[in-house]
Amino acid sequence: MTQDASPLRYFGVEAESREAKLLRFVLETAVASIGGEEGSLLVYDPKANDLTWAMTVGSEEAEKKLLGTRLPLGAGITGLAAATHEVQVGAPIYHDIEQTKRKSSDPEAVVAAPMLTDDKLIGVITTVSFEKGRRFSAKEANICGRFAKIAAVIVEQHQKITGADDRALLATSGKDAETNTRLQEIDASLKNIVEHHPAALAQVSAIVASVELALGRPRR
């Protein structure tokens, strides 16, 4: 699939851009943080009202197979997360859609977290485990949900800076209600990760540093 045909176009993000690399890093960190083997990022197509696989980590074979594949809202754990705007946990229903069949076993468990901006769906990130008998806990689902929020913030800020979003860029000098809400969400996410999964803190710090660099504000 060519760069122009990348599903990331729904975010206004080019396939090999810094933002795309940031999103992949967030996805990889989310998967590693809860002990998954594979994970995917799907984008929401508002015109078709469905989801499209934009990237998969943990398996090049899975990414080649899934890239560009569409999934209806409400279908499986991933589609349910998109439809309800809530993190969903369970066993995959569609092995050929949710994830590829490999590693001598079918996927055992999946957690799917919606990416939301102002309660508007823009995508979903998923983590899959092939470990026999594995079930993701509520704590692991919560962690995945917080990484989905970080991914959504990256997309939202990119859209505002590039003008890909119809909404006006928030004034950085004034902390209005929306800005405060975003700051509170990020602060709560970081505190949760520190409390429940401190090993991921270094990776989260690297994500924040990368976002700052992408916005032209290098860390001191």
C-alpha positions in Angstrom: 0.0 0.0 0.0 1.4 3.4 -1.0 1.9 6.2 1.4 -1.0 8.2 -0.1 -3.3 5.2 0.5 -2.3 4.8 4.2 -5.3 4.7 6.5 -3.5 7.2 8.6 -4.8 9.8 6.1 -8.0 9.9 8.2 -5.8 11.5 10.9 -4.2 13.9 8.4 -1.0 12.0 9.2 1.5 10.7 6.5 2.6 7.1 6.7 6.3 7.8 7.4 5.9 11.1 9.3 7.2 11.8 12.8 3.6 11.6 14.1 3.2 8.1 12.5 6.4 7.0 14.3 5.1 8.5 17.6 1.8 6.6 17.2 3.7 3.4 16.5 5.9 4.0 19.6 2.8 4.6 21.8 1.2 1.4 20.4 4.4 -0.7 21.1 4.6 0.7 24.6 1.0 -0.1 25.3 1.4 -3.7 24.1 4.6 -4.1 26.1 3.2 -2.5 29.3 0.4 -5.1 29.6 2.4 -8.1 28.3 0.7 -8.6 24.9 2.3 -10.1 21.9 0.7 -8.0 19.2 -1.3 -4.8 18.9 -3.0 -2.7 16.3 -4.1 0.9 15.7 -7.3 1.3 13.7 -8.6 4.6 12.4 -12.3 5.6 12.2 -13.7 6.5 8.8 -16.7 8.7 9.5 -18.1 8.5 6.0 -18.1 4.7 5.9 -18.8 4.5 9.7 -16.3 1.8 10.1 -12.7 1.1 11.3 -9.6 0.5 9.1 -6.4 -1.1 10.3 -3.6 1.5 10.0 -0.7 -0.3 11.8 0.1 -3.5 13.7 3.1 -4.1 15.9 4.6 -7.5 17.0 4.2 -9.2 13.7 5.2 -8.0 10.2 3.0 -10.8 8.8 0.0 -9.6 10.6 0.6 -6.0 9.6 0.8 -6.9 5.9 -2.4 -8.9 6.1 -4.4 -6.5 8.2 -3.3 -3.1 6.8 -6.3 -1.5 5.1 -8.8 -4.2 6.3 -12.1 -2.7 7.4 -14.2 -3.6 10.5 -17.8 -2.6 11.1 -18.6 -0.7 14.3 -19.9 -3.2 16.9 -18.1 -6.2 15.4 -16.0 -8.1 17.9 -14.2 -6.6 20.9 -12.6 -3.9 18.7 -15.8 -2.8 17.0 -17.6 -2.8 20.4 -15.0 -0.5 21.9 -15.5 1.9 19.0 -19.3 1.8 19.2 -19.5 2.2 23.0 -16.5 4.6 23.4 -15.4 2.4 26.3 -12.5 0.0 26.8 -13.5 -3.6 26.1 -11.8 -6.8 27.1 -12.6 -10.4 26.1 -11.8 -13.2 23.6 -11.5 -12.4 19.9 -14.4 -13.5 17.8 -13.0 -13.2 14.3 -9.6 -14.8 14.1 -9.1 -13.7 10.5 -10.2 -10.1 11.2 -9.2 -9.4 14.8 -5.7 -10.8 14.4 -3.9 -13.4 12.3 -3.8 -17.1 13.3 -0.3 -17.9 14.3 2.2 -18.9 17.0 0.6 -22.4 16.9 -2.6 -21.1 18.6 -5.4 -18.7 18.1 -5.6 -15.4 19.9 -6.7 -16.0 23.5 -7.5 -12.4 24.7 -7.8 -8.9 23.4 -8.2 -5.5 25.0 -9.5 -2.6 22.8 -9.4 1.0 23.8 -11.1 3.8 21.9 -9.2 6.9 20.8 -11.4 9.9 21.6 -11.1 13.7 21.2 -13.9 15.6 22.9 -15.8 12.4 23.1 -15.5 12.0 19.3 -14.2 8.7 18.0 -11.1 8.9 15.9 -9.7 5.3 16.3 -9.0 2.3 18.5 -5.9 0.7 19.8 -5.8 -3.0 20.6 -3.5 -5.5 22.3 -3.7 -9.2 21.7 -2.3 -12.2 23.6 -1.7 -15.7 22.3 -0.8 -17.2 25.7 -3.0 -20.1 26.5 -5.6 -19.2 29.1 -4.6 -15.5 29.2 -7.2 -12.9 30.2 -6.5 -9.2 30.5 -7.4 -7.7 33.8 -9.3 -4.5 34.5 -6.0 -2.9 35.5 -4.4 -3.8 32.2 -7.4 -2.6 30.3 -7.2 0.7 32.2 -3.5 1.1 31.2 -4.3 0.4 27.6 -7.1 3.0 27.8 -4.6 5.6 29.0 -2.2 5.0 26.2 -5.2 5.4 23.8 -5.7 8.8 25.3 -2.0 9.7 24.7 -2.4 8.5 21.1 -5.5 10.7 20.7 -3.7 13.7 22.0 -0.9 13.3 19.5 -3.4 13.1 16.7 -5.4 16.1 18.0 -2.4 18.3 18.4 -1.1 17.4 14.9 -4.5 18.3 13.4 -4.7 21.6 15.2 -1.1 22.6 14.1 -1.5 21.5 10.5 -5.1 22.8 10.2 -6.4 19.4 9.3 -9.0 19.9 12.0 -11.9 22.3 11.4 -11.7 23.6 15.0 -9.5 26.6 15.8 -6.2 26.1 17.5 -6.4 26.6 21.2 -4.6 29.7 22.6 -1.5 28.4 24.3 -1.4 31.5 26.6 -4.8 30.9 28.2 -5.7 27.8 30.1 -9.4 27.5 29.1 -11.7 24.7 30.1 -10.7 22.3 27.3 -7.0 22.9 27.9 -7.4 22.2 31.7 -9.4 19.1 30.9 -6.6 17.7 28.7 -4.0 18.5 31.2 -6.0 16.8 34.0 -6.5 13.7 31.8 -2.8 13.5 31.0 -1.8 14.0 34.6 -4.2 11.3 35.7 -2.8 8.9 33.1 0.8 9.5 34.1 -0.1 9.0 37.8 -1.9 5.7 37.0 1.0 4.4 35.0 3.5 5.4 37.7 1.4 3.7 40.4 0.5 0.5 38.5 3.3 0.0 36.0 6.4 2.1 36.9 8.6 0.1 34.5 6.8 1.9 31.6 7.7 5.3 32.9 10.9 5.7 30.9 9.0 4.8 27.7 6.3 7.3 28.5 8.9 10.0 29.2 10.4 9.2 25.8 6.9 9.6 24.2 6.5 13.0 25.8 9.9 14.1 24.7 9.2 13.0 21.1 5.9 14.9 21.1 7.7 18.1 22.2 10.3 17.6 19.5 7.6 17.1 16.9 6.0 20.3 18.0 9.2 22.2 17.7 9.8 22.5 21.5 12.9 20.5 22.3 13.3 19.5 25.9 16.1 21.1 28.0 
